[in-house]
Amino acid sequence: MRSYCALRLPFPGNLLLAAIAALLSACASAPKLTYDLNPVRGAFGPRAADRQLAIAIPDATLPENSSEIVVRTSPESVAYLSGAQWADRLPILIQSRLIESFQNAHVLRGAGGPGILADATLQTNLRRFEYDAGASLAAVEISAQLTGTSGRVIAARRFTANVPVPSSEPPAVAAALDAGLSKIMREIVLWAAPKV
């Protein structure tokens, strides 16, 4: 159940205004619940290649390019989930979890951010990462492409996941978005590793 700040002020005049301002600023500064995303865990089998993959920060535009948890309120409008946020700006968080997922999978010699001596680069675009309030779904959509050292595109694909959300409370929304991302990251690892 969501809670709100209640104001009951018996002060007259200017003292009343000062007290209201102080209490409202105290309510507004209440800390947000902060949620993290998890990498895919566990090896995927024997190492597929003695190759290295660089993973770029996903391209994203607002509202996904922030630390706010996005709520789709209608086809034309979005809002942010009140009182909740991601542990970092979403593209940076997803890049970190993708790198960890490739490292955990043990299918390549190495995976890291741009700057490593890589045989290929994984570039992604974060198209959707939101709670669809009307459908009660966590909707995640990421397009990915692998490029070689010359910049030539090796392969490209779009990945989607829709996970039911049992309630609109922040823990349920964050868990469903995390589950959707985990599904997509597993698919990305299995798709990309043999092509590097």
Buried (B, 14 or more C-beta within 10 A) or exposed (E): EEEEEEEEEEEEEEEEEEBEEEBEEEEEEEEBEEBEBBBBEEEBEEBBBEBBBBBBBBBBEEBBBBBBBBBBBEEEEBBBBEBBBBEBBBBBBBBBBBBBBBBBBBBBBBBBBEEBEBBBBBBBBBBBBBBBBEEBBBBBBBBBBBBBEEEEEBBEEEBBBBBEBEEBBBEBBBBBBBBBBBBBBBBBBBBBBEBB
